Amino acid sequence: MNSLSADEDVDLVRKILAGDENSYRQILRKYERRIYSICYRILCNEAAAEDAAQDAFIRAYFALKRYDQNRPFLPWLIRIAVNRAISVAERERVYEPLPQGFLETAGEDGTSDTASQGRELERAARDAVAGLPPKLRAVVALRVFEELSYGEIAETLRLSIGTVMSRLSRGRNQIKSKLVKFL
């Protein structure tokens, strides 16, 4: 999360607070894919992720007056999105794993077996991540998919680094136990 971008974000926030709607559209365009991606990694459902991301941006807009402009904007926005996605995930199970055998298509040339095994591993990994409790899934998503450091995750989610490390370790262990047949 570079400082030039952080300075630009704070400048946009100031313009939004002064009534410049175009600046809010700039923030939205700048981060909409990343926020959606984070929500999707936590919720494992496109429609629920779209709703959570949209709700996160709406909540962020109405909370801008409380945003501390001395701190980076992106972690603040990510925290809102993660909290929103976790709330949705805890309230309702939105992830629906594919039925067994849905992706498997055996071919005559034998190459499809390898492709099928790869798809089976991919599906098993996706199901293993989706099967994590939402709070573990959020930390795993931020570390693995967003490539945030432990410190960045801790700051973003307002957790101690020890809690981040613990949740990440528990998440990895649960994923590993579900993928043991592939290892």
C-alpha positions as CSV (number, residue, x, y, z in Angstrom):
1,M,0.0,0.0,0.0
2,N,2.2,2.8,-1.3
3,S,2.2,6.3,0.2
4,L,1.7,8.1,-3.1
5,S,-1.6,6.3,-3.6
6,A,-2.4,6.9,0.1
7,D,-1.9,10.6,-0.4
8,E,-4.1,10.6,-3.5
9,D,-6.8,8.8,-1.6
10,V,-6.8,11.3,1.3
11,D,-7.0,14.1,-1.2
12,L,-10.0,12.4,-2.9
13,V,-11.6,11.9,0.5
14,R,-11.2,15.6,1.3
15,K,-12.8,16.5,-2.0
16,I,-15.7,14.1,-1.3
17,L,-16.3,15.7,2.1
18,A,-16.4,19.0,0.3
19,G,-19.2,17.7,-1.9
20,D,-17.3,16.5,-5.0
21,E,-19.3,13.5,-6.2
22,N,-16.8,12.8,-9.0
23,S,-14.1,12.1,-6.5
24,Y,-16.2,9.4,-4.9
25,R,-16.6,7.8,-8.4
26,Q,-12.8,7.9,-8.7
27,I,-12.4,6.0,-5.4
28,L,-15.1,3.6,-6.4
29,R,-13.5,2.8,-9.8
30,K,-10.0,2.6,-8.2
31,Y,-11.0,0.0,-5.6
32,E,-14.2,-1.7,-6.8
33,R,-12.5,-4.8,-8.2
34,R,-10.2,-5.2,-5.2
35,I,-13.0,-4.9,-2.7
36,Y,-15.2,-7.2,-4.7
37,S,-12.4,-9.8,-4.8
38,I,-11.9,-9.6,-1.1
39,C,-15.7,-10.1,-0.5
40,Y,-15.8,-12.9,-3.0
41,R,-12.9,-14.7,-1.3
42,I,-14.7,-14.5,2.0
43,L,-18.2,-15.3,0.7
44,C,-17.4,-17.6,-2.2
45,N,-20.6,-16.5,-4.0
46,E,-20.7,-13.8,-6.7
47,A,-24.0,-12.3,-5.9
48,A,-23.3,-12.1,-2.2
49,A,-19.9,-10.6,-2.9
50,E,-21.3,-8.0,-5.2
51,D,-23.9,-7.0,-2.6
52,A,-21.3,-7.0,0.2
53,A,-18.9,-4.9,-1.8
54,Q,-21.6,-2.4,-2.8
55,D,-22.8,-2.2,0.8
56,A,-19.2,-1.6,1.9
57,F,-18.8,1.3,-0.4
58,I,-22.1,2.8,0.8
59,R,-21.2,2.4,4.4
60,A,-17.8,3.9,3.7
61,Y,-19.3,6.9,2.0
62,F,-21.6,7.6,5.0
63,A,-18.7,7.0,7.5
64,L,-16.2,9.3,5.7
65,K,-16.7,12.0,8.3
66,R,-15.3,9.6,10.9
67,Y,-12.4,8.5,8.8
68,D,-9.0,9.5,10.3
69,Q,-7.2,11.3,7.4
70,N,-3.9,10.7,9.1
71,R,-4.2,7.0,8.4
72,P,-4.2,5.2,5.0
73,F,-7.6,5.0,3.3
74,L,-7.3,1.5,1.8
75,P,-7.0,-0.5,5.0
76,W,-10.0,1.4,6.4
77,L,-12.0,0.6,3.3
78,I,-10.9,-3.1,3.4
79,R,-11.8,-3.4,7.1
80,I,-15.4,-2.2,6.2
81,A,-15.6,-4.7,3.4
82,V,-14.2,-7.6,5.4
83,N,-16.6,-6.8,8.3
84,R,-19.5,-6.6,5.9
85,A,-18.5,-9.9,4.2
86,I,-18.0,-11.7,7.6
87,S,-21.4,-10.5,8.8
88,V,-23.1,-11.8,5.7
89,A,-21.2,-15.1,5.9
90,E,-22.0,-15.6,9.5
91,R,-25.7,-14.7,9.0
92,E,-26.3,-17.0,6.1
93,R,-24.4,-19.7,4.3
94,V,-24.1,-18.3,0.8
95,Y,-21.5,-20.7,-0.6
96,E,-22.8,-23.7,-2.4
97,P,-20.2,-26.3,-3.4
98,L,-20.6,-27.9,-6.8
99,P,-22.1,-31.4,-6.7
100,Q,-19.7,-34.3,-6.8
101,G,-18.6,-35.1,-10.3
102,F,-19.9,-31.9,-11.8
103,L,-16.5,-30.9,-13.3
104,E,-15.3,-34.4,-14.2
105,T,-15.2,-35.3,-17.8
106,A,-13.1,-38.3,-18.8
107,G,-11.6,-38.3,-22.3
108,E,-10.3,-41.2,-24.4
109,D,-6.8,-39.9,-24.8
110,G,-5.9,-40.0,-21.1
111,T,-5.0,-36.3,-20.9
112,S,-8.3,-35.5,-19.5
113,D,-7.5,-37.6,-16.4
114,T,-4.7,-35.1,-15.5
115,A,-7.0,-32.2,-16.3
116,S,-9.8,-33.8,-14.3
117,Q,-7.4,-34.3,-11.3
118,G,-6.4,-30.7,-11.5
119,R,-10.0,-29.6,-11.5
120,E,-10.7,-31.9,-8.6
121,L,-7.8,-30.4,-6.6
122,E,-8.9,-26.9,-7.6
123,R,-12.5,-27.6,-6.5
124,A,-11.3,-29.3,-3.2
125,A,-9.1,-26.3,-2.5
126,R,-11.9,-23.9,-3.1
127,D,-14.3,-26.0,-1.0
128,A,-11.6,-26.2,1.8
129,V,-11.2,-22.4,1.9
130,A,-15.0,-21.9,1.7
131,G,-15.5,-24.3,4.5
132,L,-13.4,-22.2,6.9
133,P,-15.2,-20.1,9.5
134,P,-15.6,-16.5,8.1
135,K,-13.0,-14.9,10.4
136,L,-10.4,-17.5,9.4
137,R,-11.3,-17.2,5.8
138,A,-10.9,-13.4,5.9
139,V,-7.4,-13.6,7.2
140,V,-6.4,-16.4,4.7
141,A,-7.9,-14.3,1.9
142,L,-6.0,-11.2,2.9
143,R,-2.7,-13.0,3.3
144,V,-2.9,-15.5,0.4
145,F,-4.9,-13.7,-2.3
146,E,-4.3,-10.0,-1.4
147,E,-0.7,-10.7,-0.3
148,L,-0.9,-8.4,2.7
149,S,1.7,-8.7,5.4
150,Y,0.8,-9.9,8.9
151,G,1.2,-6.3,10.1
152,E,-1.0,-4.9,7.3
153,I,-3.7,-7.5,8.1
154,A,-3.5,-6.7,11.8
155,E,-3.8,-3.0,11.2
156,T,-6.6,-3.5,8.7
157,L,-8.7,-5.8,10.8
158,R,-7.6,-4.1,14.1
159,L,-6.2,-7.4,15.5
160,S,-3.0,-8.2,17.1
161,I,-0.3,-9.8,15.0
162,G,-0.5,-12.9,17.2
163,T,-4.2,-13.2,16.5
164,V,-3.5,-12.8,12.7
165,M,-0.8,-15.5,12.9
166,S,-3.1,-17.8,15.0
167,R,-6.0,-17.5,12.6
168,L,-3.8,-18.0,9.6
169,S,-2.2,-21.1,11.1
170,R,-5.6,-22.5,12.0
171,G,-6.9,-21.8,8.6
172,R,-4.0,-23.3,6.8
173,N,-4.2,-26.4,9.0
174,Q,-7.9,-26.9,8.3
175,I,-7.3,-26.5,4.6
176,K,-4.3,-28.9,4.7
177,S,-6.4,-31.5,6.5
178,K,-9.1,-31.3,3.7
179,L,-6.4,-31.6,1.0
180,V,-4.4,-34.4,2.5
181,K,-5.3,-36.9,-0.2
182,F,-3.8,-34.5,-2.8
183,L,-0.5,-33.9,-0.9
